[in-house]
Amino acid sequence: MTGETTLKEVIARLGKAMEGLENAVANKLENERDYSEAEAEVQRMNADRSRLAQELDNSEARAERLEDANKEVSRRLVAAMETIRAVLDR
């Protein structure tokens, strides 16, 4: 009987070990899935950051062009006002 009891104990321990192994594999697979999702999210965030950086660069370039145009308009207005004053002073 001790041989039979021992065999039952061994089979029970083997069953528990297999169950533990299955749980470990399931946890590992879930962790890998979570990691893959996180990696995909990081890639999306990097793509968004790159797009936003490009948009910012474009906006800054446009702002500089508008500032230059504003300065040119201001310069021309001053010149026109001086011309008008000169004509009126004659």
Backbone as XML, in Angstrom:
<?xml version="1.0"?>
<chain id="A" units="angstrom">
  <residue number="1" name="MET">
    <atom name="N" x="0.792" y="-1.198" z="0.000"/>
    <atom name="CA" x="0.000" y="0.000" z="0.000"/>
    <atom name="C" x="0.834" y="1.261" z="0.000"/>
  </residue>
  <residue number="2" name="THR">
    <atom name="N" x="1.974" y="1.248" z="0.643"/>
    <atom name="CA" x="2.781" y="2.460" z="0.661"/>
    <atom name="C" x="3.257" y="2.826" z="-0.727"/>
  </residue>
  <residue number="3" name="GLY">
    <atom name="N" x="3.510" y="1.824" z="-1.565"/>
    <atom name="CA" x="3.898" y="2.093" z="-2.942"/>
    <atom name="C" x="2.773" y="2.755" z="-3.690"/>
  </residue>
  <residue number="4" name="GLU">
    <atom name="N" x="1.547" y="2.306" z="-3.456"/>
    <atom name="CA" x="0.381" y="2.900" z="-4.106"/>
    <atom name="C" x="0.134" y="4.300" z="-3.584"/>
  </residue>
  <residue number="5" name="THR">
    <atom name="N" x="0.255" y="4.507" z="-2.296"/>
    <atom name="CA" x="0.083" y="5.828" z="-1.709"/>
    <atom name="C" x="1.156" y="6.766" z="-2.224"/>
  </residue>
  <residue number="6" name="THR">
    <atom name="N" x="2.344" y="6.288" z="-2.302"/>
    <atom name="CA" x="3.439" y="7.109" z="-2.798"/>
    <atom name="C" x="3.207" y="7.478" z="-4.249"/>
  </residue>
  <residue number="7" name="LEU">
    <atom name="N" x="2.719" y="6.511" z="-5.050"/>
    <atom name="CA" x="2.435" y="6.784" z="-6.451"/>
    <atom name="C" x="1.345" y="7.841" z="-6.575"/>
  </residue>
  <residue number="8" name="LYS">
    <atom name="N" x="0.301" y="7.746" z="-5.750"/>
    <atom name="CA" x="-0.772" y="8.746" z="-5.760"/>
    <atom name="C" x="-0.224" y="10.120" z="-5.378"/>
  </residue>
  <residue number="9" name="GLU">
    <atom name="N" x="0.651" y="10.138" z="-4.383"/>
    <atom name="CA" x="1.244" y="11.412" z="-3.953"/>
    <atom name="C" x="2.087" y="12.017" z="-5.071"/>
  </residue>
  <residue number="10" name="VAL">
    <atom name="N" x="2.858" y="11.150" z="-5.731"/>
    <atom name="CA" x="3.712" y="11.618" z="-6.822"/>
    <atom name="C" x="2.854" y="12.154" z="-7.959"/>
  </residue>
  <residue number="11" name="ILE">
    <atom name="N" x="1.782" y="11.450" z="-8.291"/>
    <atom name="CA" x="0.897" y="11.894" z="-9.370"/>
    <atom name="C" x="0.230" y="13.221" z="-8.989"/>
  </residue>
  <residue number="12" name="ALA">
    <atom name="N" x="-0.174" y="13.346" z="-7.719"/>
    <atom name="CA" x="-0.790" y="14.596" z="-7.252"/>
    <atom name="C" x="0.219" y="15.738" z="-7.326"/>
  </residue>
  <residue number="13" name="ARG">
    <atom name="N" x="1.447" y="15.494" z="-6.906"/>
    <atom name="CA" x="2.489" y="16.527" z="-6.967"/>
    <atom name="C" x="2.790" y="16.909" z="-8.411"/>
  </residue>
  <residue number="14" name="LEU">
    <atom name="N" x="2.810" y="15.877" z="-9.286"/>
    <atom name="CA" x="3.048" y="16.141" z="-10.704"/>
    <atom name="C" x="1.914" y="16.994" z="-11.281"/>
  </residue>
  <residue number="15" name="GLY">
    <atom name="N" x="0.694" y="16.679" z="-10.890"/>
    <atom name="CA" x="-0.467" y="17.465" z="-11.339"/>
    <atom name="C" x="-0.367" y="18.914" z="-10.886"/>
  </residue>
  <residue number="16" name="LYS">
    <atom name="N" x="0.015" y="19.108" z="-9.624"/>
    <atom name="CA" x="0.175" y="20.473" z="-9.101"/>
    <atom name="C" x="1.302" y="21.199" z="-9.820"/>
  </residue>
  <residue number="17" name="ALA">
    <atom name="N" x="2.390" y="20.470" z="-10.089"/>
    <atom name="CA" x="3.518" y="21.070" z="-10.803"/>
    <atom name="C" x="3.106" y="21.464" z="-12.217"/>
  </residue>
  <residue number="18" name="MET">
    <atom name="N" x="2.332" y="20.620" z="-12.878"/>
    <atom name="CA" x="1.849" y="20.925" z="-14.226"/>
    <atom name="C" x="0.917" y="22.140" z="-14.200"/>
  </residue>
  <residue number="19" name="GLU">
    <atom name="N" x="0.063" y="22.180" z="-13.210"/>
    <atom name="CA" x="-0.838" y="23.319" z="-13.068"/>
    <atom name="C" x="-0.048" y="24.610" z="-12.847"/>
  </residue>
  <residue number="20" name="GLY">
    <atom name="N" x="0.969" y="24.530" z="-12.007"/>
    <atom name="CA" x="1.825" y="25.695" z="-11.774"/>
    <atom name="C" x="2.537" y="26.133" z="-13.044"/>
  </residue>
  <residue number="21" name="LEU">
    <atom name="N" x="3.008" y="25.153" z="-13.825"/>
    <atom name="CA" x="3.675" y="25.445" z="-15.081"/>
    <atom name="C" x="2.710" y="26.097" z="-16.063"/>
  </residue>
  <residue number="22" name="GLU">
    <atom name="N" x="1.494" y="25.575" z="-16.157"/>
    <atom name="CA" x="0.483" y="26.163" z="-17.040"/>
    <atom name="C" x="0.176" y="27.605" z="-16.634"/>
  </residue>
  <residue number="23" name="ASN">
    <atom name="N" x="0.061" y="27.842" z="-15.341"/>
    <atom name="CA" x="-0.193" y="29.205" z="-14.859"/>
    <atom name="C" x="0.972" y="30.136" z="-15.192"/>
  </residue>
  <residue number="24" name="ALA">
    <atom name="N" x="2.185" y="29.631" z="-15.014"/>
    <atom name="CA" x="3.367" y="30.445" z="-15.320"/>
    <atom name="C" x="3.414" y="30.794" z="-16.802"/>
  </residue>
  <residue number="25" name="VAL">
    <atom name="N" x="3.102" y="29.810" z="-17.658"/>
    <atom name="CA" x="3.094" y="30.062" z="-19.106"/>
    <atom name="C" x="2.004" y="31.077" z="-19.445"/>
  </residue>
  <residue number="26" name="ALA">
    <atom name="N" x="0.830" y="30.928" z="-18.859"/>
    <atom name="CA" x="-0.265" y="31.867" z="-19.114"/>
    <atom name="C" x="0.127" y="33.277" z="-18.684"/>
  </residue>
  <residue number="27" name="ASN">
    <atom name="N" x="0.744" y="33.402" z="-17.519"/>
    <atom name="CA" x="1.193" y="34.722" z="-17.048"/>
    <atom name="C" x="2.239" y="35.315" z="-17.973"/>
  </residue>
  <residue number="28" name="LYS">
    <atom name="N" x="3.156" y="34.483" z="-18.419"/>
    <atom name="CA" x="4.216" y="34.936" z="-19.331"/>
    <atom name="C" x="3.610" y="35.442" z="-20.635"/>
  </residue>
  <residue number="29" name="LEU">
    <atom name="N" x="2.664" y="34.701" z="-21.180"/>
    <atom name="CA" x="2.015" y="35.114" z="-22.425"/>
    <atom name="C" x="1.248" y="36.422" z="-22.244"/>
  </residue>
  <residue number="30" name="GLU">
    <atom name="N" x="0.580" y="36.578" z="-21.116"/>
    <atom name="CA" x="-0.156" y="37.816" z="-20.847"/>
    <atom name="C" x="0.807" y="38.996" z="-20.707"/>
  </residue>
  <residue number="31" name="ASN">
    <atom name="N" x="1.928" y="38.770" z="-20.013"/>
    <atom name="CA" x="2.921" y="39.832" z="-19.870"/>
    <atom name="C" x="3.499" y="40.238" z="-21.221"/>
  </residue>
  <residue number="32" name="GLU">
    <atom name="N" x="3.745" y="39.248" z="-22.082"/>
    <atom name="CA" x="4.264" y="39.556" z="-23.418"/>
    <atom name="C" x="3.238" y="40.335" z="-24.232"/>
  </residue>
  <residue number="33" name="ARG">
    <atom name="N" x="1.965" y="39.985" z="-24.098"/>
    <atom name="CA" x="0.904" y="40.707" z="-24.803"/>
    <atom name="C" x="0.838" y="42.145" z="-24.299"/>
  </residue>
  <residue number="34" name="ASP">
    <atom name="N" x="0.912" y="42.313" z="-22.984"/>
    <atom name="CA" x="0.899" y="43.655" z="-22.409"/>
    <atom name="C" x="2.102" y="44.452" z="-22.896"/>
  </residue>
  <residue number="35" name="TYR">
    <atom name="N" x="3.258" y="43.809" z="-22.970"/>
    <atom name="CA" x="4.469" y="44.484" z="-23.434"/>
    <atom name="C" x="4.310" y="44.900" z="-24.894"/>
  </residue>
  <residue number="36" name="SER">
    <atom name="N" x="3.728" y="44.018" z="-25.706"/>
    <atom name="CA" x="3.515" y="44.343" z="-27.118"/>
    <atom name="C" x="2.582" y="45.526" z="-27.262"/>
  </residue>
  <residue number="37" name="GLU">
    <atom name="N" x="1.531" y="45.565" z="-26.462"/>
    <atom name="CA" x="0.595" y="46.689" z="-26.503"/>
    <atom name="C" x="1.295" y="47.981" z="-26.082"/>
  </residue>
  <residue number="38" name="ALA">
    <atom name="N" x="2.118" y="47.898" z="-25.055"/>
    <atom name="CA" x="2.845" y="49.077" z="-24.592"/>
    <atom name="C" x="3.827" y="49.550" z="-25.660"/>
  </residue>
  <residue number="39" name="GLU">
    <atom name="N" x="4.496" y="48.617" z="-26.299"/>
    <atom name="CA" x="5.444" y="48.966" z="-27.362"/>
    <atom name="C" x="4.724" y="49.637" z="-28.524"/>
  </residue>
  <residue number="40" name="ALA">
    <atom name="N" x="3.559" y="49.122" z="-28.888"/>
    <atom name="CA" x="2.770" y="49.732" z="-29.969"/>
    <atom name="C" x="2.343" y="51.144" z="-29.577"/>
  </residue>
  <residue number="41" name="GLU">
    <atom name="N" x="1.962" y="51.336" z="-28.326"/>
    <atom name="CA" x="1.555" y="52.664" z="-27.855"/>
    <atom name="C" x="2.733" y="53.629" z="-27.899"/>
  </residue>
  <residue number="42" name="VAL">
    <atom name="N" x="3.912" y="53.173" z="-27.518"/>
    <atom name="CA" x="5.111" y="54.018" z="-27.580"/>
    <atom name="C" x="5.397" y="54.416" z="-29.024"/>
  </residue>
  <residue number="43" name="GLN">
    <atom name="N" x="5.249" y="53.474" z="-29.946"/>
    <atom name="CA" x="5.473" y="53.794" z="-31.357"/>
    <atom name="C" x="4.465" y="54.827" z="-31.856"/>
  </residue>
  <residue number="44" name="ARG">
    <atom name="N" x="3.199" y="54.683" z="-31.452"/>
    <atom name="CA" x="2.184" y="55.676" z="-31.841"/>
    <atom name="C" x="2.526" y="57.041" z="-31.254"/>
  </residue>
  <residue number="45" name="MET">
    <atom name="N" x="2.966" y="57.055" z="-30.009"/>
    <atom name="CA" x="3.315" y="58.328" z="-29.366"/>
    <atom name="C" x="4.512" y="58.978" z="-30.062"/>
  </residue>
  <residue number="46" name="ASN">
    <atom name="N" x="5.496" y="58.179" z="-30.450"/>
    <atom name="CA" x="6.654" y="58.718" z="-31.165"/>
    <atom name="C" x="6.243" y="59.289" z="-32.517"/>
  </residue>
  <residue number="47" name="ALA">
    <atom name="N" x="5.326" y="58.603" z="-33.197"/>
    <atom name="CA" x="4.844" y="59.109" z="-34.487"/>
    <atom name="C" x="4.093" y="60.429" z="-34.281"/>
  </residue>
  <residue number="48" name="ASP">
    <atom name="N" x="3.272" y="60.494" z="-33.243"/>
    <atom name="CA" x="2.559" y="61.744" z="-32.936"/>
    <atom name="C" x="3.531" y="62.861" z="-32.596"/>
  </residue>
  <residue number="49" name="ARG">
    <atom name="N" x="4.546" y="62.533" z="-31.814"/>
    <atom name="CA" x="5.534" y="63.544" z="-31.434"/>
    <atom name="C" x="6.249" y="64.078" z="-32.662"/>
  </residue>
  <residue number="50" name="SER">
    <atom name="N" x="6.611" y="63.194" z="-33.572"/>
    <atom name="CA" x="7.284" y="63.621" z="-34.798"/>
    <atom name="C" x="6.378" y="64.511" z="-35.635"/>
  </residue>
  <residue number="51" name="ARG">
    <atom name="N" x="5.115" y="64.112" z="-35.747"/>
    <atom name="CA" x="4.156" y="64.905" z="-36.515"/>
    <atom name="C" x="3.967" y="66.278" z="-35.879"/>
  </residue>
  <residue number="52" name="LEU">
    <atom name="N" x="3.831" y="66.300" z="-34.568"/>
    <atom name="CA" x="3.641" y="67.577" z="-33.873"/>
    <atom name="C" x="4.884" y="68.464" z="-33.984"/>
  </residue>
  <residue number="53" name="ALA">
    <atom name="N" x="6.051" y="67.869" z="-33.918"/>
    <atom name="CA" x="7.290" y="68.643" z="-34.073"/>
    <atom name="C" x="7.359" y="69.259" z="-35.463"/>
  </residue>
  <residue number="54" name="GLN">
    <atom name="N" x="6.956" y="68.503" z="-36.480"/>
    <atom name="CA" x="6.951" y="69.029" z="-37.844"/>
    <atom name="C" x="5.940" y="70.169" z="-37.973"/>
  </residue>
  <residue number="55" name="GLU">
    <atom name="N" x="4.767" y="69.990" z="-37.387"/>
    <atom name="CA" x="3.755" y="71.053" z="-37.429"/>
    <atom name="C" x="4.254" y="72.306" z="-36.708"/>
  </residue>
  <residue number="56" name="LEU">
    <atom name="N" x="4.938" y="72.119" z="-35.595"/>
    <atom name="CA" x="5.481" y="73.259" z="-34.866"/>
    <atom name="C" x="6.527" y="73.987" z="-35.698"/>
  </residue>
  <residue number="57" name="ASP">
    <atom name="N" x="7.409" y="73.238" z="-36.329"/>
    <atom name="CA" x="8.422" y="73.851" z="-37.203"/>
    <atom name="C" x="7.758" y="74.646" z="-38.324"/>
  </residue>
  <residue number="58" name="ASN">
    <atom name="N" x="6.710" y="74.065" z="-38.938"/>
    <atom name="CA" x="6.005" y="74.756" z="-40.007"/>
    <atom name="C" x="5.338" y="76.032" z="-39.490"/>
  </residue>
  <residue number="59" name="SER">
    <atom name="N" x="4.747" y="75.958" z="-38.311"/>
    <atom name="CA" x="4.084" y="77.130" z="-37.722"/>
    <atom name="C" x="5.099" y="78.218" z="-37.389"/>
  </residue>
  <residue number="60" name="GLU">
    <atom name="N" x="6.235" y="77.823" z="-36.858"/>
    <atom name="CA" x="7.275" y="78.810" z="-36.543"/>
    <atom name="C" x="7.790" y="79.475" z="-37.815"/>
  </residue>
  <residue number="61" name="ALA">
    <atom name="N" x="7.957" y="78.702" z="-38.876"/>
    <atom name="CA" x="8.421" y="79.273" z="-40.147"/>
    <atom name="C" x="7.378" y="80.245" z="-40.694"/>
  </residue>
  <residue number="62" name="ARG">
    <atom name="N" x="6.117" y="79.877" z="-40.599"/>
    <atom name="CA" x="5.042" y="80.761" z="-41.071"/>
    <atom name="C" x="4.999" y="82.037" z="-40.231"/>
  </residue>
  <residue number="63" name="ALA">
    <atom name="N" x="5.172" y="81.917" z="-38.930"/>
    <atom name="CA" x="5.171" y="83.087" z="-38.052"/>
    <atom name="C" x="6.316" y="84.026" z="-38.427"/>
  </residue>
  <residue number="64" name="GLU">
    <atom name="N" x="7.469" y="83.470" z="-38.736"/>
    <atom name="CA" x="8.605" y="84.310" z="-39.150"/>
    <atom name="C" x="8.303" y="85.031" z="-40.461"/>
  </residue>
  <residue number="65" name="ARG">
    <atom name="N" x="7.675" y="84.311" z="-41.417"/>
    <atom name="CA" x="7.325" y="84.954" z="-42.695"/>
    <atom name="C" x="6.309" y="86.066" z="-42.474"/>
  </residue>
  <residue number="66" name="LEU">
    <atom name="N" x="5.333" y="85.820" z="-41.599"/>
    <atom name="CA" x="4.336" y="86.856" z="-41.310"/>
    <atom name="C" x="4.977" y="88.060" z="-40.626"/>
  </residue>
  <residue number="67" name="GLU">
    <atom name="N" x="5.906" y="87.807" z="-39.734"/>
    <atom name="CA" x="6.604" y="88.902" z="-39.058"/>
    <atom name="C" x="7.399" y="89.726" z="-40.072"/>
  </residue>
  <residue number="68" name="ASP">
    <atom name="N" x="8.079" y="89.045" z="-40.985"/>
    <atom name="CA" x="8.831" y="89.756" z="-42.027"/>
    <atom name="C" x="7.892" y="90.581" z="-42.900"/>
  </residue>
  <residue number="69" name="ALA">
    <atom name="N" x="6.744" y="89.991" z="-43.269"/>
    <atom name="CA" x="5.767" y="90.715" z="-44.088"/>
    <atom name="C" x="5.233" y="91.923" z="-43.323"/>
  </residue>
  <residue number="70" name="ASN">
    <atom name="N" x="4.997" y="91.750" z="-42.046"/>
    <atom name="CA" x="4.505" y="92.849" z="-41.208"/>
    <atom name="C" x="5.524" y="93.986" z="-41.171"/>
  </residue>
  <residue number="71" name="LYS">
    <atom name="N" x="6.790" y="93.656" z="-41.015"/>
    <atom name="CA" x="7.845" y="94.674" z="-40.998"/>
    <atom name="C" x="7.899" y="95.408" z="-42.334"/>
  </residue>
  <residue number="72" name="GLU">
    <atom name="N" x="7.756" y="94.652" z="-43.436"/>
    <atom name="CA" x="7.795" y="95.269" z="-44.766"/>
    <atom name="C" x="6.604" y="96.204" z="-44.964"/>
  </residue>
  <residue number="73" name="VAL">
    <atom name="N" x="5.430" y="95.786" z="-44.558"/>
    <atom name="CA" x="4.239" y="96.637" z="-44.665"/>
    <atom name="C" x="4.422" y="97.889" z="-43.819"/>
  </residue>
  <residue number="74" name="SER">
    <atom name="N" x="4.937" y="97.724" z="-42.625"/>
    <atom name="CA" x="5.169" y="98.866" z="-41.749"/>
    <atom name="C" x="6.167" y="99.832" z="-42.383"/>
  </residue>
  <residue number="75" name="ARG">
    <atom name="N" x="7.232" y="99.303" z="-42.950"/>
    <atom name="CA" x="8.229" y="100.147" z="-43.610"/>
    <atom name="C" x="7.603" y="100.914" z="-44.772"/>
  </residue>
  <residue number="76" name="ARG">
    <atom name="N" x="6.777" y="100.234" z="-45.555"/>
    <atom name="CA" x="6.131" y="100.893" z="-46.695"/>
    <atom name="C" x="5.134" y="101.952" z="-46.250"/>
  </residue>
  <residue number="77" name="LEU">
    <atom name="N" x="4.414" y="101.671" z="-45.161"/>
    <atom name="CA" x="3.480" y="102.677" z="-44.641"/>
    <atom name="C" x="4.218" y="103.929" z="-44.179"/>
  </residue>
  <residue number="78" name="VAL">
    <atom name="N" x="5.328" y="103.738" z="-43.493"/>
    <atom name="CA" x="6.123" y="104.889" z="-43.041"/>
    <atom name="C" x="6.618" y="105.676" z="-44.251"/>
  </residue>
  <residue number="79" name="ALA">
    <atom name="N" x="7.089" y="104.987" z="-45.269"/>
    <atom name="CA" x="7.566" y="105.667" z="-46.473"/>
    <atom name="C" x="6.427" y="106.422" z="-47.147"/>
  </residue>
  <residue number="80" name="ALA">
    <atom name="N" x="5.252" y="105.813" z="-47.222"/>
    <atom name="CA" x="4.098" y="106.473" z="-47.841"/>
    <atom name="C" x="3.696" y="107.696" z="-47.035"/>
  </residue>
  <residue number="81" name="MET">
    <atom name="N" x="3.703" y="107.576" z="-45.713"/>
    <atom name="CA" x="3.340" y="108.723" z="-44.860"/>
    <atom name="C" x="4.347" y="109.851" z="-45.049"/>
  </residue>
  <residue number="82" name="GLU">
    <atom name="N" x="5.613" y="109.528" z="-45.137"/>
    <atom name="CA" x="6.636" y="110.557" z="-45.346"/>
    <atom name="C" x="6.461" y="111.232" z="-46.701"/>
  </residue>
  <residue number="83" name="THR">
    <atom name="N" x="6.110" y="110.443" z="-47.699"/>
    <atom name="CA" x="5.868" y="111.016" z="-49.030"/>
    <atom name="C" x="4.676" y="111.943" z="-48.990"/>
  </residue>
  <residue number="84" name="ILE">
    <atom name="N" x="3.599" y="111.548" z="-48.323"/>
    <atom name="CA" x="2.400" y="112.378" z="-48.219"/>
    <atom name="C" x="2.727" y="113.683" z="-47.473"/>
  </residue>
  <residue number="85" name="ARG">
    <atom name="N" x="3.490" y="113.583" z="-46.383"/>
    <atom name="CA" x="3.870" y="114.783" z="-45.633"/>
    <atom name="C" x="4.699" y="115.735" z="-46.508"/>
  </residue>
  <residue number="86" name="ALA">
    <atom name="N" x="5.606" y="115.140" z="-47.256"/>
    <atom name="CA" x="6.462" y="115.960" z="-48.120"/>
    <atom name="C" x="5.623" y="116.676" z="-49.156"/>
  </residue>
  <residue number="87" name="VAL">
    <atom name="N" x="4.621" y="115.976" z="-49.710"/>
    <atom name="CA" x="3.755" y="116.594" z="-50.717"/>
    <atom name="C" x="2.923" y="117.692" z="-50.084"/>
  </residue>
  <residue number="88" name="LEU">
    <atom name="N" x="2.399" y="117.439" z="-48.890"/>
    <atom name="CA" x="1.568" y="118.430" z="-48.207"/>
    <atom name="C" x="2.374" y="119.651" z="-47.753"/>
  </residue>
  <residue number="89" name="ASP">
    <atom name="N" x="3.634" y="119.456" z="-47.443"/>
    <atom name="CA" x="4.473" y="120.566" z="-46.989"/>
    <atom name="C" x="4.885" y="121.493" z="-48.138"/>
  </residue>
  <residue number="90" name="ARG">
    <atom name="N" x="4.714" y="121.119" z="-49.346"/>
    <atom name="CA" x="5.137" y="121.946" z="-50.483"/>
    <atom name="C" x="4.285" y="123.124" z="-50.667"/>
  </residue>
</chain>
